[in-house]
Amino acid sequence: MILPKKEGVKEIMTAAEAADFLSIHVKTLYRLIAERKIPFILKPGLGYRFFRSRLVKWLEDDLNNPTEWKNLL
């Protein structure tokens, strides 16, 4: 899913921005990364990066399998 570009909305986010976007604590985000349960890329020297459109798709896919969330929160 490609989201329309909006003024001031970034497609590529840092870990802190992604955690804020998902309304979760950054430690929770890092746990999801460690468990390979969230889409991310690792850029050497820059750290973890997240595509907004992939996070939206991940959330949408999770709506079809809500039992997964019981173990995450």
Sequence and secondary structure as in RCSB ss.txt:
>XXXX:A:sequence
MILPKKEGVKEIMTAAEAADFLSIHVKTLYRLIAERKIPFILKPGLGYRFFRSRLVKWLEDDLNNPTEWKNLL
>XXXX:A:secstr
      TT  SEE HHHHHHHHTS HHHHHHHHHTT S  EEETTTEEEEEHHHHHHHHHHHHT THHHHHH 
